[in-house]
Amino acid sequence: MKTIDELLAEGVAGKRVFVRADLNVPLDGTTITDDGRIRAVLPTVAKLAEAGARVVVASHLGRPKGAPDPAFSLAPAAARLGELLGADVAFATDTVGESARATVARLADGQVAVIENLRFNPGETSKDDAERGAFADRLAELADVYVGDGFGAVHRKHASVFDLPARLPHYAGYLIATEVGVLKKLTTDVQRPYAVVLGGAKVSDKLGVIDHLLERADRILIGGGMAYTFLKAQGHEVGSSLLQEDQIPAVQEYLRRAEEKGVEFVLPVDVVVAPAFPDLKTKAPAHPTTVAADAIPAAQMGLDNGPETNKLYASKLADAATVFWNGPMGVFEHPDFADGTRAVAQALVDSPAFSVVGGGDSAAAVRILGFDENAFGHISTGGGASLEYLEGKTLPGLAALED
């Protein structure tokens, strides 16, 4: 795929450059609680603007129902982008309508605009090729060149990700080029030992990547809500912890295959439990206790790794040469259940390994818990995209950028 450096060498002054970014930031009302994804696209937007392009930034945010919804407006993200650029950023209140056309027409060389949430138009996410294509046609009218830099969306066959690049000269932005380069280090010529840490709520979200990594990883450490399905698969009672009963046969098969292939599966040896899920708004004390992983009381819910598990996991990461981490170890948003996630992050900071934090909640946790992002090898902006890449899937947004 052609890169943004090739585009810059060709010259962009006066050209309308459509940048498909990922500004899908978490919001508390209109307040951005983590601007990591905006900062990730900043190098691409800034470089294009410095070179005199008229930059049109587009993204989705959340899951609106194909119609305008103020709760999912990109206006806060546009304002934050302007703050980070140190320049005014225009904002169009629609995607391809009168406001978008007028806003783009008013851009001078070196100026930046953000158009409203692409998912306010049903054509963006339509499964109908013609409807998606029609929306892509209208987006194409806003630009002369396309730059794909929304890595967090490249696993989606959406109009702005898959169809639009076919209608314009297309290039990969700095973020996508970096993300792909990093993920190749996790799939080809991997430095060993190669350890993978998987957490998050549901084991069903990780089945494909576990299946793929059983052929590649040396050890797999499991935490988060998904750990309780693994513990149940081993015959342990898990109280009222999150459990996917229908996934137990698949998990048992993975454990069998891992033993057969010599891949070490590491599960919690102790867990932090509480009678109920904590209140994440008030952060009220949740009355946690620590119990052995094979002795969770019936009325208790596992919500984090325990201290012995934290020590165990740190020891399993200490000698690794490559580490991929996706998914928190517990309900890190509450102080009573953040230690497991903090311990994994600290272990990666302390390790000489090339470490990749695989986007989503893991990336947010690193920032919320106060870690220096530069202490990790790479923090991905796309959890789902990273996982599908590691599963060996073809990602529509990357395929669309190939020539």
C-alpha positions as a Markdown table, in Angstrom:
| # | Residue | x | y | z |
|---|---|---|---|---|
| 1 | Met | 0.0 | 0.0 | 0.0 |
| 2 | Lys | 1.1 | 3.6 | -0.7 |
| 3 | Thr | 1.9 | 5.6 | 2.4 |
| 4 | Ile | 1.3 | 9.2 | 3.3 |
| 5 | Asp | 5.0 | 10.0 | 2.7 |
| 6 | Glu | 4.5 | 9.1 | -0.9 |
| 7 | Leu | 1.5 | 11.4 | -1.1 |
| 8 | Leu | 3.4 | 14.3 | 0.5 |
| 9 | Ala | 6.2 | 13.8 | -2.0 |
| 10 | Glu | 3.6 | 14.1 | -4.8 |
| 11 | Gly | 2.4 | 17.4 | -3.3 |
| 12 | Val | -0.9 | 18.1 | -1.5 |
| 13 | Ala | -1.1 | 21.9 | -1.4 |
| 14 | Gly | -4.6 | 23.0 | -2.3 |
| 15 | Lys | -5.9 | 19.4 | -2.4 |
| 16 | Arg | -8.9 | 18.2 | -0.4 |
| 17 | Val | -7.6 | 15.2 | 1.6 |
| 18 | Phe | -10.2 | 13.0 | 3.2 |
| 19 | Val | -8.7 | 11.4 | 6.4 |
| 20 | Arg | -10.7 | 8.5 | 7.7 |
| 21 | Ala | -9.7 | 8.7 | 11.4 |
| 22 | Asp | -10.9 | 6.9 | 14.5 |
| 23 | Leu | -12.2 | 9.6 | 16.8 |
| 24 | Asn | -14.4 | 7.1 | 18.7 |
| 25 | Val | -13.5 | 8.4 | 22.1 |
| 26 | Pro | -15.3 | 7.7 | 25.4 |
| 27 | Leu | -17.5 | 10.5 | 26.5 |
| 28 | Asp | -19.1 | 11.5 | 29.8 |
| 29 | Gly | -21.8 | 13.7 | 28.5 |
| 30 | Thr | -19.8 | 16.0 | 26.3 |
| 31 | Thr | -16.5 | 15.5 | 28.2 |
| 32 | Ile | -13.9 | 13.3 | 26.6 |
| 33 | Thr | -12.5 | 10.9 | 29.2 |
| 34 | Asp | -9.6 | 9.5 | 27.1 |
| 35 | Asp | -8.3 | 11.4 | 24.1 |
| 36 | Gly | -5.8 | 8.7 | 23.0 |
| 37 | Arg | -7.4 | 8.0 | 19.7 |
| 38 | Ile | -7.4 | 11.7 | 18.8 |
| 39 | Arg | -3.8 | 12.1 | 19.7 |
| 40 | Ala | -3.0 | 9.0 | 17.6 |
| 41 | Val | -4.2 | 10.6 | 14.3 |
| 42 | Leu | -2.6 | 13.9 | 15.1 |
| 43 | Pro | 0.7 | 13.3 | 13.2 |
| 44 | Thr | -1.1 | 12.5 | 10.0 |
| 45 | Val | -3.5 | 15.5 | 10.2 |
| 46 | Ala | -0.8 | 17.9 | 11.3 |
| 47 | Lys | 1.6 | 16.9 | 8.5 |
| 48 | Leu | -1.0 | 17.2 | 5.8 |
| 49 | Ala | -2.1 | 20.6 | 7.1 |
| 50 | Glu | 1.5 | 21.8 | 7.3 |
| 51 | Ala | 1.9 | 20.7 | 3.6 |
| 52 | Gly | -1.0 | 22.9 | 2.6 |
| 53 | Ala | -3.7 | 20.3 | 2.2 |
| 54 | Arg | -7.3 | 21.1 | 2.9 |
| 55 | Val | -7.9 | 18.3 | 5.4 |
| 56 | Val | -11.4 | 16.7 | 5.9 |
| 57 | Val | -11.4 | 14.5 | 8.9 |
| 58 | Ala | -14.2 | 11.9 | 9.3 |
| 59 | Ser | -15.0 | 9.2 | 11.9 |
| 60 | His | -17.7 | 7.3 | 13.6 |
| 61 | Leu | -18.5 | 7.5 | 17.3 |
| 62 | Gly | -20.5 | 4.9 | 19.2 |
| 63 | Arg | -23.4 | 3.1 | 17.7 |
| 64 | Pro | -26.1 | 5.5 | 16.7 |
| 65 | Lys | -29.0 | 4.0 | 14.7 |
| 66 | Gly | -28.2 | 5.5 | 11.3 |
| 67 | Ala | -29.7 | 8.9 | 12.2 |
| 68 | Pro | -28.5 | 12.0 | 14.0 |
| 69 | Asp | -28.2 | 11.6 | 17.8 |
| 70 | Pro | -26.7 | 14.5 | 19.9 |
| 71 | Ala | -25.3 | 11.9 | 22.4 |
| 72 | Phe | -22.9 | 10.7 | 19.6 |
| 73 | Ser | -21.9 | 14.0 | 18.1 |
| 74 | Leu | -18.3 | 14.4 | 17.1 |
| 75 | Ala | -18.3 | 18.0 | 18.1 |
| 76 | Pro | -16.3 | 17.4 | 21.3 |
| 77 | Ala | -13.7 | 15.4 | 19.4 |
| 78 | Ala | -13.4 | 18.2 | 16.8 |
| 79 | Ala | -12.9 | 20.7 | 19.6 |
| 80 | Arg | -10.2 | 18.6 | 21.2 |
| 81 | Leu | -8.5 | 18.0 | 17.8 |
| 82 | Gly | -8.3 | 21.8 | 17.4 |
| 83 | Glu | -6.8 | 22.2 | 20.9 |
| 84 | Leu | -4.1 | 19.6 | 20.1 |
| 85 | Leu | -3.3 | 21.1 | 16.7 |
| 86 | Gly | -3.3 | 24.6 | 18.2 |
| 87 | Ala | -5.5 | 25.8 | 15.3 |
| 88 | Asp | -9.2 | 26.3 | 14.6 |
| 89 | Val | -10.9 | 23.2 | 13.3 |
| 90 | Ala | -14.2 | 23.7 | 11.5 |
| 91 | Phe | -17.1 | 21.4 | 12.2 |
| 92 | Ala | -19.8 | 20.3 | 9.8 |
| 93 | Thr | -23.1 | 19.4 | 11.4 |
| 94 | Asp | -23.9 | 16.7 | 8.9 |
| 95 | Thr | -21.9 | 14.1 | 6.9 |
| 96 | Val | -22.6 | 14.8 | 3.2 |
| 97 | Gly | -25.3 | 17.5 | 3.3 |
| 98 | Glu | -25.3 | 21.2 | 3.0 |
| 99 | Ser | -23.2 | 21.9 | 6.1 |
| 100 | Ala | -20.5 | 19.4 | 5.0 |
| 101 | Arg | -20.3 | 20.8 | 1.5 |
| 102 | Ala | -20.2 | 24.4 | 2.7 |
| 103 | Thr | -17.6 | 23.7 | 5.4 |
| 104 | Val | -15.3 | 21.9 | 3.0 |
| 105 | Ala | -15.7 | 24.6 | 0.4 |
| 106 | Arg | -14.6 | 27.3 | 2.9 |
| 107 | Leu | -11.4 | 25.5 | 3.8 |
| 108 | Ala | -8.2 | 27.3 | 2.8 |
| 109 | Asp | -4.9 | 25.6 | 2.3 |
| 110 | Gly | -3.6 | 24.2 | 5.6 |
| 111 | Gln | -7.0 | 24.3 | 7.3 |
| 112 | Val | -8.8 | 21.3 | 8.9 |
| 113 | Ala | -12.5 | 20.4 | 9.2 |
| 114 | Val | -14.3 | 17.5 | 10.9 |
| 115 | Ile | -17.6 | 16.3 | 9.5 |
| 116 | Glu | -20.3 | 14.8 | 11.7 |
| 117 | Asn | -20.5 | 11.2 | 12.8 |
| 118 | Leu | -20.5 | 9.0 | 9.7 |
| 119 | Arg | -22.9 | 6.6 | 11.4 |
| 120 | Phe | -25.6 | 9.2 | 11.4 |
| 121 | Asn | -26.0 | 8.1 | 7.8 |
| 122 | Pro | -27.4 | 4.6 | 7.4 |
| 123 | Gly | -25.2 | 4.1 | 4.3 |
| 124 | Glu | -22.1 | 4.0 | 6.3 |
| 125 | Thr | -22.8 | 0.6 | 8.0 |
| 126 | Ser | -25.3 | -0.9 | 5.5 |
| 127 | Lys | -24.8 | -4.5 | 4.5 |
| 128 | Asp | -26.2 | -3.6 | 1.1 |
| 129 | Asp | -23.4 | -2.8 | -1.4 |
| 130 | Ala | -25.5 | -0.3 | -3.4 |
| 131 | Glu | -26.5 | 1.7 | -0.4 |
| 132 | Arg | -23.0 | 1.7 | 1.0 |
| 133 | Gly | -21.6 | 2.7 | -2.4 |
| 134 | Ala | -24.1 | 5.5 | -2.8 |
| 135 | Phe | -22.9 | 7.0 | 0.5 |
| 136 | Ala | -19.3 | 6.5 | -0.5 |
| 137 | Asp | -20.1 | 8.4 | -3.8 |
| 138 | Arg | -21.3 | 11.4 | -1.8 |
| 139 | Leu | -18.3 | 11.3 | 0.5 |
| 140 | Ala | -16.0 | 11.2 | -2.5 |
| 141 | Glu | -17.4 | 14.5 | -3.7 |
| 142 | Leu | -15.8 | 16.2 | -0.7 |
| 143 | Ala | -12.3 | 15.2 | -1.5 |
| 144 | Asp | -9.6 | 14.7 | -4.1 |
| 145 | Val | -7.5 | 12.1 | -2.1 |
| 146 | Tyr | -8.2 | 9.5 | 0.6 |
| 147 | Val | -5.9 | 8.7 | 3.6 |
| 148 | Gly | -6.9 | 5.8 | 5.7 |
| 149 | Asp | -5.8 | 6.3 | 9.3 |
| 150 | Gly | -8.6 | 4.9 | 11.4 |
| 151 | Phe | -7.1 | 1.6 | 12.4 |
| 152 | Gly | -9.8 | 0.9 | 15.0 |
| 153 | Ala | -12.3 | 0.6 | 12.1 |
| 154 | Val | -10.3 | -1.3 | 9.5 |
| 155 | His | -12.0 | -4.6 | 10.4 |
| 156 | Arg | -15.4 | -3.1 | 9.3 |
| 157 | Lys | -16.7 | -3.3 | 5.8 |
| 158 | His | -18.1 | 0.2 | 6.0 |
| 159 | Ala | -18.5 | 2.9 | 3.3 |
| 160 | Ser | -15.8 | 5.2 | 4.6 |
| 161 | Val | -13.4 | 2.4 | 5.3 |
| 162 | Phe | -13.9 | 0.0 | 2.4 |
| 163 | Asp | -15.9 | 1.6 | -0.5 |
| 164 | Leu | -14.5 | 5.2 | -0.5 |
| 165 | Pro | -10.8 | 4.3 | -1.1 |
| 166 | Ala | -11.9 | 2.6 | -4.4 |
| 167 | Arg | -13.2 | 6.0 | -5.6 |
| 168 | Leu | -10.2 | 8.1 | -4.8 |
| 169 | Pro | -6.4 | 7.9 | -4.9 |
| 170 | His | -5.7 | 6.2 | -1.6 |
| 171 | Tyr | -2.8 | 6.1 | 0.9 |
| 172 | Ala | -2.2 | 4.8 | 4.4 |
| 173 | Gly | -1.7 | 7.3 | 7.2 |
| 174 | Tyr | 1.1 | 7.2 | 9.8 |
| 175 | Leu | -1.0 | 5.4 | 12.4 |
| 176 | Ile | -2.1 | 2.5 | 10.1 |
| 177 | Ala | 1.4 | 2.1 | 8.8 |
| 178 | Thr | 2.7 | 1.9 | 12.4 |
| 179 | Glu | -0.1 | -0.5 | 13.6 |
| 180 | Val | 0.5 | -2.9 | 10.7 |
| 181 | Gly | 4.2 | -2.9 | 11.2 |
| 182 | Val | 3.8 | -3.7 | 14.9 |
| 183 | Leu | 1.3 | -6.5 | 14.3 |
| 184 | Lys | 3.6 | -8.1 | 11.8 |
| 185 | Lys | 6.1 | -8.4 | 14.7 |
| 186 | Leu | 3.5 | -10.5 | 16.5 |
| 187 | Thr | 2.8 | -12.8 | 13.5 |
| 188 | Thr | 6.1 | -13.1 | 11.6 |
| 189 | Asp | 9.6 | -13.5 | 13.0 |
| 190 | Val | 8.4 | -13.3 | 16.5 |
| 191 | Gln | 11.0 | -13.0 | 19.2 |
| 192 | Arg | 10.6 | -15.7 | 21.8 |
| 193 | Pro | 9.4 | -16.4 | 24.5 |
| 194 | Tyr | 6.1 | -15.0 | 23.2 |
| 195 | Ala | 3.6 | -14.4 | 26.0 |
| 196 | Val | -0.1 | -13.3 | 25.4 |
| 197 | Val | -2.3 | -11.8 | 28.1 |
| 198 | Leu | -6.0 | -12.0 | 27.4 |
| 199 | Gly | -8.7 | -10.5 | 29.6 |
| 200 | Gly | -12.0 | -8.7 | 29.3 |
| 201 | Ala | -15.5 | -9.9 | 29.9 |
| 202 | Lys | -16.4 | -12.6 | 27.4 |
| 203 | Val | -14.4 | -15.6 | 26.3 |
| 204 | Ser | -16.5 | -15.7 | 23.2 |
| 205 | Asp | -14.9 | -12.4 | 22.0 |
| 206 | Lys | -11.5 | -14.1 | 22.1 |
| 207 | Leu | -12.1 | -17.5 | 20.7 |
| 208 | Gly | -10.7 | -16.8 | 17.3 |
| 209 | Val | -7.5 | -15.2 | 18.6 |
| 210 | Ile | -7.0 | -18.0 | 21.1 |
| 211 | Asp | -7.4 | -20.6 | 18.3 |
| 212 | His | -4.8 | -18.8 | 16.2 |
| 213 | Leu | -2.3 | -18.1 | 19.0 |
| 214 | Leu | -2.3 | -21.8 | 20.1 |
| 215 | Glu | -0.1 | -22.2 | 17.0 |
| 216 | Arg | 2.2 | -19.3 | 17.8 |
| 217 | Ala | 2.4 | -18.3 | 21.5 |
| 218 | Asp | 4.6 | -20.0 | 24.1 |
| 219 | Arg | 2.2 | -19.1 | 27.0 |
| 220 | Ile | -1.2 | -17.6 | 27.3 |
| 221 | Leu | -2.3 | -15.8 | 30.5 |
| 222 | Ile | -6.0 | -15.5 | 31.1 |
| 223 | Gly | -7.8 | -12.9 | 33.3 |
| 224 | Gly | -10.9 | -10.8 | 33.5 |
| 225 | Gly | -14.4 | -12.0 | 33.3 |
| 226 | Met | -13.4 | -14.6 | 30.8 |
| 227 | Ala | -11.2 | -16.4 | 33.3 |
| 228 | Tyr | -14.3 | -17.8 | 35.1 |
| 229 | Thr | -15.4 | -19.8 | 32.1 |
| 230 | Phe | -11.9 | -21.3 | 32.0 |
| 231 | Leu | -12.0 | -22.1 | 35.8 |
| 232 | Lys | -15.5 | -23.7 | 35.3 |
| 233 | Ala | -14.1 | -25.7 | 32.4 |
| 234 | Gln | -11.5 | -27.1 | 34.9 |
| 235 | Gly | -14.3 | -28.2 | 37.2 |
| 236 | His | -14.2 | -25.3 | 39.7 |
| 237 | Glu | -17.3 | -23.5 | 41.1 |
| 238 | Val | -17.3 | -19.8 | 40.2 |
| 239 | Gly | -20.1 | -18.4 | 42.4 |
| 240 | Ser | -22.0 | -15.6 | 40.7 |
| 241 | Ser | -19.0 | -14.6 | 38.5 |
| 242 | Leu | -19.5 | -13.9 | 34.8 |
| 243 | Leu | -19.8 | -17.3 | 33.1 |
| 244 | Gln | -20.5 | -18.4 | 29.5 |
| 245 | Glu | -21.7 | -21.9 | 30.0 |
| 246 | Asp | -22.1 | -22.5 | 26.2 |
| 247 | Gln | -18.3 | -21.8 | 25.7 |
| 248 | Ile | -17.1 | -24.5 | 28.2 |
| 249 | Pro | -16.7 | -27.2 | 25.6 |
| 250 | Ala | -14.6 | -24.9 | 23.4 |
| 251 | Val | -12.5 | -23.8 | 26.3 |
| 252 | Gln | -11.9 | -27.4 | 27.3 |
| 253 | Glu | -10.8 | -28.2 | 23.8 |
| 254 | Tyr | -8.3 | -25.2 | 23.9 |
| 255 | Leu | -6.9 | -26.4 | 27.2 |
| 256 | Arg | -6.4 | -29.9 | 25.7 |
| 257 | Arg | -4.8 | -28.5 | 22.5 |
| 258 | Ala | -2.5 | -26.3 | 24.6 |
| 259 | Glu | -1.2 | -29.2 | 26.6 |
| 260 | Glu | -0.7 | -31.2 | 23.4 |
| 261 | Lys | 1.3 | -28.5 | 21.8 |
| 262 | Gly | 3.3 | -27.5 | 24.8 |
| 263 | Val | 1.6 | -24.0 | 25.1 |
| 264 | Glu | 1.4 | -23.0 | 28.7 |
| 265 | Phe | -2.0 | -21.8 | 29.8 |
| 266 | Val | -1.9 | -19.7 | 33.0 |
| 267 | Leu | -5.1 | -19.2 | 35.0 |
| 268 | Pro | -5.7 | -17.2 | 38.2 |
| 269 | Val | -4.8 | -19.0 | 41.5 |
| 270 | Asp | -6.6 | -16.5 | 43.6 |
| 271 | Val | -9.3 | -13.9 | 42.9 |
| 272 | Val | -10.8 | -10.8 | 44.5 |
| 273 | Val | -14.5 | -11.2 | 45.0 |
| 274 | Ala | -17.5 | -9.1 | 46.2 |
| 275 | Pro | -21.2 | -9.8 | 46.8 |
| 276 | Ala | -22.2 | -7.7 | 43.7 |
| 277 | Phe | -20.8 | -5.7 | 40.8 |
| 278 | Pro | -19.4 | -2.4 | 42.1 |
| 279 | Asp | -20.9 | 1.1 | 41.5 |
| 280 | Leu | -18.6 | 2.6 | 39.0 |
| 281 | Lys | -20.1 | 6.1 | 39.3 |
| 282 | Thr | -19.8 | 6.6 | 43.0 |
| 283 | Lys | -16.8 | 4.3 | 43.5 |
| 284 | Ala | -18.4 | 3.3 | 46.8 |
| 285 | Pro | -16.5 | 0.6 | 48.7 |
| 286 | Ala | -17.4 | -2.8 | 47.4 |
| 287 | His | -16.3 | -4.9 | 50.4 |
| 288 | Pro | -13.9 | -7.1 | 48.5 |
| 289 | Thr | -12.2 | -10.3 | 49.9 |
| 290 | Thr | -9.6 | -12.5 | 48.3 |
| 291 | Val | -10.2 | -16.3 | 47.9 |
| 292 | Ala | -8.5 | -19.1 | 46.2 |
| 293 | Ala | -9.6 | -19.4 | 42.5 |
| 294 | Asp | -11.0 | -22.9 | 43.2 |
| 295 | Ala | -12.9 | -21.8 | 46.3 |
| 296 | Ile | -15.2 | -19.0 | 45.2 |
| 297 | Pro | -18.2 | -18.8 | 47.5 |
| 298 | Ala | -21.7 | -19.3 | 45.9 |
| 299 | Ala | -22.8 | -15.7 | 46.7 |
| 300 | Gln | -19.6 | -14.0 | 45.6 |
| 301 | Met | -18.6 | -12.6 | 42.2 |
| 302 | Gly | -15.0 | -12.7 | 40.9 |
| 303 | Leu | -14.0 | -9.2 | 39.9 |
| 304 | Asp | -10.2 | -9.1 | 39.8 |
| 305 | Asn | -7.0 | -11.2 | 40.0 |
| 306 | Gly | -5.7 | -11.8 | 43.5 |
| 307 | Pro | -2.2 | -10.9 | 44.8 |
| 308 | Glu | -0.8 | -14.3 | 44.3 |
| 309 | Thr | -2.0 | -14.4 | 40.7 |
| 310 | Asn | -0.5 | -10.9 | 40.2 |
| 311 | Lys | 2.9 | -12.3 | 41.4 |
| 312 | Leu | 2.5 | -15.4 | 39.2 |
| 313 | Tyr | 1.7 | -13.4 | 36.1 |
| 314 | Ala | 4.5 | -11.0 | 36.6 |
| 315 | Ser | 6.9 | -13.9 | 36.8 |
| 316 | Lys | 5.5 | -15.4 | 33.6 |
| 317 | Leu | 6.1 | -12.1 | 31.8 |
| 318 | Ala | 9.5 | -11.3 | 33.2 |
| 319 | Asp | 11.5 | -13.4 | 30.8 |
| 320 | Ala | 9.3 | -12.9 | 27.7 |
| 321 | Ala | 10.8 | -11.3 | 24.6 |
| 322 | Thr | 7.4 | -10.4 | 23.1 |
| 323 | Val | 4.1 | -9.7 | 24.9 |
| 324 | Phe | 0.7 | -9.0 | 23.5 |
| 325 | Trp | -1.9 | -7.8 | 26.0 |
| 326 | Asn | -5.6 | -7.4 | 25.2 |
| 327 | Gly | -8.3 | -7.0 | 27.9 |
| 328 | Pro | -8.2 | -5.9 | 31.6 |
| 329 | Met | -7.8 | -8.3 | 34.4 |
| 330 | Gly | -10.7 | -7.0 | 36.4 |
| 331 | Val | -13.1 | -4.1 | 36.8 |
| 332 | Phe | -10.2 | -1.6 | 36.8 |
| 333 | Glu | -12.5 | 1.4 | 36.7 |
| 334 | His | -13.2 | 0.7 | 40.5 |
| 335 | Pro | -10.2 | 1.1 | 42.8 |
| 336 | Asp | -11.1 | -2.1 | 44.7 |
| 337 | Phe | -10.6 | -4.1 | 41.5 |
| 338 | Ala | -7.8 | -2.4 | 39.7 |
| 339 | Asp | -4.7 | -4.2 | 41.1 |
| 340 | Gly | -4.7 | -7.1 | 38.6 |
| 341 | Thr | -4.7 | -4.8 | 35.6 |
| 342 | Arg | -2.2 | -2.5 | 37.2 |
| 343 | Ala | 0.1 | -5.5 | 38.0 |
| 344 | Val | 0.1 | -6.6 | 34.3 |
| 345 | Ala | 0.8 | -3.1 | 33.1 |
| 346 | Gln | 3.7 | -2.8 | 35.6 |
| 347 | Ala | 5.1 | -6.2 | 34.6 |
| 348 | Leu | 5.2 | -5.0 | 31.0 |
| 349 | Val | 6.9 | -1.8 | 32.0 |
| 350 | Asp | 9.5 | -3.8 | 34.0 |
| 351 | Ser | 10.0 | -6.3 | 31.3 |
| 352 | Pro | 12.6 | -5.9 | 28.5 |
| 353 | Ala | 10.1 | -7.5 | 26.1 |
| 354 | Phe | 8.6 | -5.8 | 23.1 |
| 355 | Ser | 5.2 | -5.2 | 24.5 |
| 356 | Val | 2.0 | -4.4 | 22.6 |
| 357 | Val | -1.1 | -3.2 | 24.4 |
| 358 | Gly | -4.0 | -4.3 | 22.2 |
| 359 | Gly | -6.3 | -1.3 | 22.2 |
| 360 | Gly | -9.8 | -0.9 | 23.7 |
| 361 | Asp | -10.1 | -1.1 | 27.5 |
| 362 | Ser | -6.5 | -2.2 | 27.9 |
| 363 | Ala | -5.2 | 1.1 | 26.3 |
| 364 | Ala | -7.7 | 3.1 | 28.4 |
| 365 | Ala | -6.6 | 1.3 | 31.5 |
| 366 | Val | -2.9 | 2.1 | 30.9 |
| 367 | Arg | -3.8 | 5.8 | 30.8 |
| 368 | Ile | -6.4 | 5.9 | 33.5 |
| 369 | Leu | -4.0 | 4.1 | 35.9 |
| 370 | Gly | -1.4 | 6.7 | 35.3 |
| 371 | Phe | 1.3 | 4.7 | 33.3 |
| 372 | Asp | 3.6 | 6.5 | 30.8 |
| 373 | Glu | 2.6 | 5.3 | 27.4 |
| 374 | Asn | 6.2 | 5.5 | 26.2 |
| 375 | Ala | 7.1 | 2.8 | 28.7 |
| 376 | Phe | 5.4 | 0.2 | 26.3 |
| 377 | Gly | 6.5 | -0.9 | 22.9 |
| 378 | His | 3.2 | 0.1 | 21.3 |
| 379 | Ile | -0.3 | 0.9 | 22.4 |
| 380 | Ser | -2.8 | 0.1 | 19.7 |
| 381 | Thr | -5.8 | 2.2 | 18.9 |
| 382 | Gly | -7.9 | -0.8 | 17.7 |
| 383 | Gly | -8.8 | -3.7 | 20.0 |
| 384 | Gly | -11.1 | -5.5 | 17.6 |
| 385 | Ala | -8.9 | -4.8 | 14.6 |
| 386 | Ser | -5.8 | -6.0 | 16.4 |
| 387 | Leu | -7.5 | -9.2 | 17.4 |
| 388 | Glu | -8.9 | -9.9 | 13.9 |
| 389 | Tyr | -5.4 | -9.3 | 12.4 |
| 390 | Leu | -3.9 | -11.8 | 14.9 |
| 391 | Glu | -6.7 | -14.3 | 13.9 |
| 392 | Gly | -5.3 | -14.1 | 10.4 |
| 393 | Lys | -8.4 | -12.5 | 9.0 |
| 394 | Thr | -8.4 | -10.2 | 6.0 |
| 395 | Leu | -9.3 | -6.7 | 7.2 |
| 396 | Pro | -11.5 | -4.8 | 4.7 |
| 397 | Gly | -10.0 | -1.4 | 5.5 |
| 398 | Leu | -6.4 | -2.7 | 4.9 |
| 399 | Ala | -7.4 | -4.6 | 1.8 |
| 400 | Ala | -8.9 | -1.4 | 0.4 |
| 401 | Leu | -5.7 | 0.5 | 0.7 |
| 402 | Glu | -3.7 | -2.1 | -1.2 |
| 403 | Asp | -3.1 | -1.4 | -4.9 |
